Amino acid sequence: MTNPFSLEGKVALVTGANTGLGQGIAVALAEAGADVAIAGFVPPTETLEIIKKLGRKTVDINANLMSIEPVQRIVDETVAGLGKLDILVNNAGLIRRADSTEFSEKDWDDVMNVNIKAAFFMAQAAGKQFIKQGTGGKIINIASMLSFQGGIRVPSYTASKSGIAGITRLLANEWASKNINVNAIAPGYMSTDNTQQLREDAERSKAILDRIPAGRWGLPSDLAGAAVFLSAKASDYVNGAIIPVDGGWLAR
């Protein structure tokens, strides 16, 4: 029986994979057999080295997704460097924290531009490429617990991640018939740069850990299984799903 979780012969594109969740996902896809293009503003030196050591091909695409100007170039450079595109992971993201009474227009726009606007137009460009190739494809958006909950002091992040859940379902509805699977992973509280402030706040960190049934902060490697599943043939009949990887947070 062919391994339904193998990504041998596949090409993935991961945005924002220099560290954290994006790095964990990019490495997981390479371990499953995919060649991986990485697009982002910060050089992903460590990620590239890990992927190359796994014997996979990789392409580094310098692009700032604060605007959608580089979107088509990212897809074009992936195809030019690796021959095609099979999988898109929309991981690039921002978070800004302030009370809603003080939240600035710039912080609103910056977060929305990267988290939802760029993610949609990256999906659009990838979808067009999948249709052009005639092979279908997989798109994984990165949602959040705040796709389900309100949160505090992160208004644009909550809005953007709620939007990601909606766009995931919308694109799944439109593209399932074209053999394009669009799904999302909703990470819980993960040990990354984005949560450093929370983890350094002893009172807040304790409150969070007390609610997580697993009793710990998540790690980028905890997303590996879901990412490989949603990228592989095993998920061919999964459309519009938003899969929490949260240590049980939403179940509490």
C-alpha positions as CSV (number, residue, x, y, z in Angstrom):
1,M,0.0,0.0,0.0
2,T,1.3,3.5,-0.9
3,N,2.0,5.6,2.2
4,P,-0.9,8.2,2.2
5,F,1.2,10.5,4.4
6,S,4.2,10.6,2.0
7,L,5.1,13.9,0.4
8,E,7.7,12.4,-2.0
9,G,7.7,14.3,-5.2
10,K,5.8,17.2,-3.8
11,V,6.8,20.9,-3.7
12,A,5.7,23.0,-0.7
13,L,5.8,26.8,-0.2
14,V,5.8,28.0,3.4
15,T,5.7,31.7,4.3
16,G,7.4,33.0,7.4
17,A,9.5,30.0,8.2
18,N,12.7,31.5,9.6
19,T,11.8,30.4,13.2
20,G,8.9,29.1,15.3
21,L,5.8,27.5,13.8
22,G,6.8,28.1,10.2
23,Q,10.2,26.5,10.7
24,G,8.6,23.5,12.4
25,I,6.1,23.1,9.6
26,A,8.7,23.5,6.8
27,V,11.0,20.9,8.4
28,A,8.1,18.5,8.9
29,L,7.2,18.7,5.3
30,A,10.8,18.1,4.2
31,E,11.0,15.1,6.6
32,A,7.9,13.7,4.9
33,G,9.7,14.0,1.5
34,A,8.7,17.4,0.1
35,D,11.0,20.0,-1.5
36,V,10.3,23.3,0.3
37,A,10.4,27.0,-0.8
38,I,10.5,29.5,2.0
39,A,9.3,33.1,1.6
40,G,9.7,35.8,4.1
41,F,11.4,39.0,5.2
42,V,13.9,37.6,7.7
43,P,16.6,35.3,6.2
44,P,15.6,31.7,7.2
45,T,19.3,30.5,7.4
46,E,18.8,27.8,10.0
47,T,15.6,26.4,8.3
48,L,17.4,26.2,5.0
49,E,20.3,24.3,6.5
50,I,18.0,21.8,8.2
51,I,16.1,21.1,5.0
52,K,19.3,20.7,3.0
53,K,20.6,18.2,5.5
54,L,17.5,16.2,5.0
55,G,18.4,15.9,1.4
56,R,15.6,18.0,0.1
57,K,15.8,20.9,-2.4
58,T,14.9,24.4,-1.1
59,V,14.5,27.9,-2.4
60,D,14.8,31.1,-0.3
61,I,12.5,33.9,-1.5
62,N,13.0,37.3,0.1
63,A,9.6,39.0,0.4
64,N,7.8,41.3,2.7
65,L,4.2,40.3,3.0
66,M,3.2,43.6,4.6
67,S,2.0,44.3,1.1
68,I,0.7,41.9,-1.6
69,E,3.2,43.3,-4.2
70,P,5.5,40.2,-4.0
71,V,2.7,37.6,-4.0
72,Q,2.9,36.5,-7.6
73,R,6.7,36.6,-7.6
74,I,6.8,34.2,-4.7
75,V,4.8,31.6,-6.6
76,D,6.7,32.2,-9.8
77,E,10.1,31.8,-8.0
78,T,8.9,28.6,-6.3
79,V,7.9,27.1,-9.7
80,A,11.1,28.4,-11.4
81,G,13.3,26.9,-8.6
82,L,11.5,23.7,-7.8
83,G,9.5,22.9,-10.9
84,K,5.9,23.3,-9.7
85,L,3.8,24.0,-6.6
86,D,1.7,21.4,-4.7
87,I,1.3,22.8,-1.2
88,L,1.0,26.3,0.2
89,V,1.3,27.0,4.0
90,N,0.1,30.5,4.9
91,N,2.1,30.9,8.1
92,A,3.5,34.5,8.0
93,G,1.8,36.5,10.7
94,L,2.0,39.5,13.1
95,I,0.6,40.2,16.5
96,R,0.4,43.6,18.2
97,R,-0.8,44.1,21.8
98,A,-2.5,47.1,23.3
99,D,-5.8,47.9,25.1
100,S,-8.6,48.5,22.6
101,T,-9.0,52.1,23.8
102,E,-5.4,52.7,22.8
103,F,-4.9,50.5,19.7
104,S,-3.5,52.4,16.7
105,E,-4.6,52.4,13.1
106,K,-1.0,51.4,12.1
107,D,-1.1,48.3,14.3
108,W,-4.5,47.4,13.0
109,D,-3.4,47.8,9.3
110,D,-0.1,46.0,9.7
111,V,-1.6,43.0,11.3
112,M,-4.5,42.8,8.9
113,N,-2.3,43.3,5.9
114,V,-0.1,40.3,6.8
115,N,-2.4,38.0,8.5
116,I,-5.5,38.1,6.3
117,K,-4.9,40.2,3.1
118,A,-1.6,38.6,2.2
119,A,-2.9,35.1,3.1
120,F,-5.9,35.5,0.9
121,F,-3.9,36.7,-2.1
122,M,-1.2,34.0,-1.6
123,A,-4.0,31.5,-1.7
124,Q,-5.4,33.1,-4.8
125,A,-2.0,32.9,-6.6
126,A,-1.4,29.3,-5.5
127,G,-4.9,28.3,-6.5
128,K,-4.4,29.7,-10.0
129,Q,-1.1,27.8,-10.2
130,F,-2.8,24.6,-9.1
131,I,-5.5,25.0,-11.7
132,K,-2.9,25.8,-14.4
133,Q,-1.0,22.7,-13.6
134,G,-4.2,20.6,-13.6
135,T,-3.0,18.7,-10.6
136,G,-5.0,20.1,-7.7
137,G,-3.2,21.1,-4.5
138,K,-3.3,21.7,-0.8
139,I,-3.6,25.0,1.1
140,I,-3.0,25.2,4.8
141,N,-3.9,28.5,6.6
142,I,-2.7,29.1,10.1
143,A,-5.6,30.1,12.3
144,S,-5.6,30.4,16.1
145,M,-7.5,29.9,19.3
146,L,-8.7,33.4,18.6
147,S,-10.5,32.1,15.5
148,F,-12.9,30.7,18.1
149,Q,-12.5,33.0,21.0
150,G,-12.2,36.8,21.6
151,G,-8.9,37.1,23.5
152,I,-7.9,40.4,25.1
153,R,-5.6,43.3,23.9
154,V,-5.1,41.9,20.4
155,P,-8.1,43.3,18.4
156,S,-6.5,43.2,15.0
157,Y,-5.1,39.7,15.6
158,T,-8.5,38.4,16.7
159,A,-10.2,40.0,13.7
160,S,-7.6,38.6,11.3
161,K,-7.7,35.0,12.7
162,S,-11.5,35.1,12.7
163,G,-11.2,36.1,9.1
164,I,-8.8,33.3,8.3
165,A,-11.4,30.8,9.5
166,G,-14.0,32.3,7.2
167,I,-11.7,32.5,4.2
168,T,-10.6,28.9,4.7
169,R,-14.2,27.7,4.5
170,L,-15.0,30.0,1.6
171,L,-12.1,28.8,-0.5
172,A,-12.8,25.2,0.4
173,N,-16.4,25.7,-0.9
174,E,-15.2,27.2,-4.1
175,W,-12.2,25.0,-4.9
176,A,-13.0,21.5,-3.6
177,S,-14.4,20.6,-7.0
178,K,-11.1,21.6,-8.6
179,N,-9.2,19.1,-6.4
180,I,-7.9,21.8,-4.2
181,N,-8.1,21.2,-0.4
182,V,-8.2,24.3,1.8
183,N,-7.9,23.8,5.5
184,A,-6.4,25.4,8.6
185,I,-4.5,24.6,11.7
186,A,-5.4,26.5,14.9
187,P,-2.4,26.4,17.2
188,G,-3.0,26.9,20.9
189,Y,-0.5,28.7,23.2
190,M,2.8,27.9,21.6
191,S,6.3,28.6,22.8
192,T,7.4,31.1,20.0
193,D,8.5,34.7,19.7
194,N,4.9,35.9,19.5
195,T,4.1,34.6,23.0
196,Q,7.4,35.7,24.7
197,Q,5.6,38.5,26.6
198,L,3.0,36.2,27.9
199,R,5.5,33.5,29.0
200,E,7.5,36.1,30.8
201,D,4.5,37.4,32.7
202,A,4.4,34.8,35.6
203,E,0.8,35.5,36.6
204,R,-0.5,35.3,33.0
205,S,1.6,32.3,32.1
206,K,0.3,30.4,35.2
207,A,-3.3,31.2,34.3
208,I,-2.8,29.9,30.8
209,L,-1.0,26.7,31.9
210,D,-3.7,26.0,34.5
211,R,-6.3,25.9,31.7
212,I,-4.3,23.7,29.3
213,P,-5.2,20.0,30.0
214,A,-1.8,19.0,28.6
215,G,-0.1,21.2,31.2
216,R,2.5,22.8,28.9
217,W,3.1,25.3,26.2
218,G,3.0,23.8,22.7
219,L,6.1,23.5,20.6
220,P,6.5,24.0,16.8
221,S,7.1,20.3,16.4
222,D,3.6,19.7,17.8
223,L,2.1,21.0,14.5
224,A,4.1,18.5,12.4
225,G,1.5,15.7,12.3
226,A,-1.4,18.0,11.3
227,A,0.7,19.8,8.7
228,V,1.8,16.6,7.0
229,F,-1.7,15.2,7.1
230,L,-3.3,18.3,5.5
231,S,-0.5,18.3,2.9
232,A,-0.8,14.7,2.0
233,K,-3.1,12.3,0.1
234,A,-4.5,11.2,3.5
235,S,-6.5,14.4,3.6
236,D,-8.0,14.3,0.1
237,Y,-11.6,14.3,1.5
238,V,-10.9,17.0,4.1
239,N,-12.2,20.4,3.1
240,G,-12.7,23.6,5.2
241,A,-11.6,22.0,8.4
242,I,-10.0,24.1,11.2
243,I,-8.0,21.7,13.3
244,P,-7.0,22.8,16.8
245,V,-3.6,21.8,18.0
246,D,-3.9,23.2,21.5
247,G,-3.2,20.7,24.2
248,G,-7.0,20.6,24.9
249,W,-7.5,24.3,25.5
250,L,-10.8,24.5,23.6
251,A,-12.0,21.3,25.3
252,R,-11.7,22.8,28.8
